[in-house]
Amino acid sequence: MSDQDGTSTGRGSWRHAFTDFHPRVREGLTVRSRRGLLKAGLAGIAGLSLPDLLRFRAEAAQSGRPVAGRKSVILLWMAGGPSHIDTWDPKPEAPSEIRGPFATIPTRLPGVRFCEHYPKQAAMMDRLTLIRSMVCRGSNHQPNQVMQTAHPDCEPRTNPAARHYPAIGSFVARHHGPNDPRVPPYVALNVKDRTHIAWGGYLGKRYDPFIGDKAMDLFRLPGGLTMERLESRRSLFEQMDTLRSDLDLGGSMEGLDAFGEQAFELVAGAKAQAAFDLRQES
């Protein structure tokens, strides 16, 4: 079995999507396959320098065109769950023994159909990007971290060093930072197993995801602790920073500093509390 550019796609010759991606190598304007088109597009993104980006934004502002503001990304990671044919990739023309039991409905994007149970998502399909070309070698959860780090060696069961590769969320937290300093930049919810998500890796513990499963519990002060006492503890904590930094050689205290500051903002700041208050969802 081969894809459009003649590359074998059998199990024995499987290659990671980024294996042959070299953004610094010019391939001209000849695109012979969908894979080549994707590589050319990614290379164009990689070649966009920060000065170019800032110049484009300045020109857009001067022309009166709207400039994109701060953005947040919600990644729904299905670590085991509904099949793709019962959700966003139904096969209505497939034989009954292959397709799912549900009917399909049209979406706002012509030619794209969803499962009948997704009417709200179907109504906003013109504002979404649907990827149906992902493939995996094994039937297990380990590719979770491979896909979230873009590194083919990031499989915890086969590579003990896999934990060193940062998640894409950790890169965003490191190089972009939070949209608001009072809210964590990388949040993970409903984490059932550590292998279901990727962590900060070599970027450091401060770029690990904030596990928000029980976030509302963090906004309540323990019995007997007032905001005044919490402020006093923070002041004492800051006074000890110099001594703690001198004693630390492994970088672990840097992560604790970041988590301590983050914890204080979660407890004392209304911004984070509002962000995790699901009652405000419409």
C-alpha positions in Angstrom: 0.0 0.0 0.0 1.4 3.4 -1.0 0.3 7.0 -0.6 0.1 9.5 -3.4 3.8 10.3 -3.6 4.8 6.6 -3.8 6.0 6.2 -0.2 5.2 2.8 1.3 2.8 3.1 4.2 3.1 -0.5 5.5 3.6 -1.1 9.2 7.3 -2.1 8.7 8.3 1.2 7.0 6.2 3.7 9.0 7.8 7.1 9.3 6.9 9.9 11.7 5.4 12.9 10.0 8.3 15.2 10.9 11.1 12.7 9.9 11.7 14.3 6.5 10.8 17.9 7.4 13.7 20.2 6.9 12.4 23.8 6.9 15.9 25.2 5.9 16.1 23.2 2.7 14.5 24.9 -0.2 12.5 22.6 -2.5 11.4 25.2 -5.0 7.7 25.7 -6.0 7.1 22.2 -7.4 4.6 20.4 -5.1 3.9 16.8 -6.3 1.8 15.5 -3.5 -0.3 16.5 -0.5 2.6 15.7 1.8 4.8 18.1 -0.2 2.2 20.8 0.0 2.0 20.4 3.8 5.8 20.5 4.1 6.0 23.7 2.0 3.3 25.3 4.1 5.1 24.4 7.3 8.4 25.7 5.9 6.8 29.0 5.1 5.6 29.3 8.7 9.0 28.4 10.0 10.6 31.0 7.8 8.5 33.9 9.1 10.8 35.9 11.4 9.6 37.9 14.3 10.4 41.3 12.6 8.3 40.2 9.6 5.4 39.2 11.9 5.6 42.5 13.8 5.8 44.5 10.6 2.7 42.7 9.2 0.8 43.5 12.4 1.8 47.1 12.3 0.7 47.5 8.7 -2.6 45.9 9.5 -3.1 48.3 12.4 -2.3 51.3 10.2 -4.7 50.2 7.5 -7.6 49.9 9.9 -7.9 46.1 9.5 -8.6 44.3 12.7 -5.5 42.8 14.4 -5.8 39.4 16.1 -5.8 39.8 19.9 -4.9 37.3 22.6 -6.0 33.8 21.8 -6.5 30.6 23.8 -6.5 27.1 22.5 -8.6 24.2 23.9 -7.3 20.8 22.9 -9.8 18.0 23.4 -7.6 14.9 23.7 -9.6 11.7 23.6 -7.4 9.3 25.5 -9.6 6.4 24.7 -13.3 7.0 23.9 -15.7 7.2 21.0 -14.5 6.0 17.7 -13.8 8.5 14.9 -16.5 6.9 12.8 -19.1 7.7 15.5 -18.0 11.3 15.9 -16.3 13.6 13.4 -15.4 11.1 10.6 -18.5 9.0 9.9 -18.6 6.7 7.0 -22.2 6.9 5.7 -21.4 5.1 2.5 -19.6 2.2 4.1 -21.2 -1.2 4.6 -23.4 -1.6 7.7 -20.8 -3.9 9.3 -18.2 -1.1 9.1 -20.0 2.2 9.7 -21.3 3.2 13.1 -24.9 2.9 14.3 -25.6 6.6 14.2 -26.9 8.7 11.3 -25.1 11.7 10.0 -26.0 15.4 9.6 -24.6 18.2 7.3 -22.3 20.9 8.8 -21.7 24.5 7.9 -18.8 23.3 5.7 -20.1 21.9 2.4 -19.3 18.2 2.0 -18.4 17.6 5.6 -20.8 15.5 7.8 -20.8 14.8 11.5 -22.5 12.3 13.7 -26.1 13.2 14.4 -25.4 13.8 18.0 -23.1 16.8 17.3 -25.5 19.5 16.0 -23.8 22.4 17.8 -20.4 21.5 16.5 -21.8 21.0 13.0 -23.2 24.5 13.2 -19.8 26.0 13.8 -17.7 23.8 11.4 -16.9 26.8 9.2 -14.8 28.1 12.1 -13.1 24.8 12.9 -10.2 22.8 11.4 -10.9 19.1 11.1 -7.9 16.7 10.6 -8.7 13.2 9.4 -5.3 12.1 8.2 -3.7 11.0 11.5 -2.4 7.4 11.7 -0.8 5.4 14.4 1.4 2.3 14.5 0.0 0.7 17.7 -3.3 0.3 19.4 -2.4 1.8 22.7 -2.2 5.1 24.6 1.5 5.7 24.3 1.4 7.8 21.2 -0.4 10.5 23.3 3.0 12.0 24.2 4.4 11.5 20.7 1.6 13.6 19.3 1.8 16.2 22.0 5.5 16.7 21.7 6.0 16.1 17.9 9.0 13.8 18.8 8.9 10.2 17.5 11.0 8.8 20.4 8.6 10.1 23.1 7.0 6.8 24.1 7.4 6.2 27.9 7.1 2.4 27.7 10.0 2.0 25.2 12.1 5.1 26.0 12.8 6.0 29.6 14.1 9.4 28.5 10.8 10.3 26.9 9.9 12.5 29.8 12.6 15.0 28.7 10.6 16.2 25.6 8.4 19.2 26.4 4.7 19.3 25.4 3.5 21.9 22.9 1.7 23.5 25.8 4.9 23.9 27.7 6.5 25.6 24.7 3.7 28.0 24.5 4.0 28.6 28.3 7.7 29.3 27.9 7.8 31.5 24.8 4.4 33.1 24.8 3.4 33.0 28.5 0.0 33.5 29.9 -2.5 35.9 28.4 -3.0 37.1 31.9 -0.3 36.8 34.6 -2.9 35.7 37.1 -3.9 32.7 35.1 -1.7 29.6 34.4 -0.6 29.5 30.7 -0.9 25.6 30.3 -3.8 23.9 32.0 -4.7 20.2 31.8 -8.1 18.8 33.0 -9.3 15.3 33.8 -5.9 13.7 33.8 -6.4 10.0 34.5 -2.8 8.9 33.9 0.5 10.8 33.5 1.1 9.2 30.1 -2.1 10.8 28.7 -0.4 14.2 28.6 3.1 15.6 28.0 4.9 17.7 30.6 7.6 20.4 30.7 10.5 18.1 30.0 13.8 19.8 29.7 12.2 23.2 29.9 11.7 22.7 33.6 9.0 21.9 36.1 7.7 25.4 36.0 6.3 24.6 32.5 4.5 21.5 33.6 0.7 21.8 33.1 -1.4 23.1 35.9 -3.7 20.2 36.8 -7.1 21.8 37.2 -9.3 18.8 38.0 -10.0 20.1 41.5 -9.2 23.7 40.9 -12.1 25.1 42.9 -10.8 23.4 46.0 -7.6 25.5 45.7 -9.6 28.7 46.0 -10.6 27.9 49.6 -8.2 28.9 52.4 -7.6 26.2 55.0 -9.4 26.6 58.3 -7.8 29.3 60.5 -5.8 30.9 57.6 -6.8 34.5 56.7 -5.7 36.6 53.8 -3.5 38.7 56.1 -1.6 35.6 57.3 -1.3 34.4 53.7 0.2 37.8 52.7 2.7 37.5 55.7 3.7 34.0 54.6 4.3 35.3 51.0 6.5 38.1 52.4 8.6 35.6 54.4 8.8 33.3 51.4 10.2 36.2 49.3 12.8 37.1 51.9 14.1 33.5 51.8 14.5 33.5 48.0 18.2 34.4 48.0 19.2 31.7 50.5 17.1 29.1 48.7 18.6 30.0 45.3 22.1 29.7 46.7 21.4 26.3 48.0 19.7 25.0 44.8 21.9 23.6 42.0 19.5 21.4 40.2 16.9 23.8 39.1 14.1 22.3 41.2 13.6 25.4 43.3 12.9 27.4 40.2 9.9 25.3 39.6 8.8 25.7 43.2 9.1 29.5 42.9 6.8 29.5 39.9 4.3 27.2 41.5 4.3 29.1 44.7 3.6 32.4 42.9 0.9 30.6 40.8 -0.7 29.1 43.9 -0.9 32.6 45.6 -2.6 34.1 42.5 -5.1 31.2 42.4 -6.1 31.7 46.0 -6.0 35.5 46.3 -7.0 36.5 42.7 -10.5 36.6 41.4 -9.3 36.3 37.8 -8.3 32.6 38.1 -11.4 31.8 40.2 -13.6 33.1 37.4 -11.7 31.2 34.8 -12.3 27.9 36.5 -16.0 28.6 37.4 -18.0 26.4 35.1 -21.2 28.0 36.2 -20.3 31.0 34.0 -20.2 28.8 30.9 -23.0 29.4 28.4 
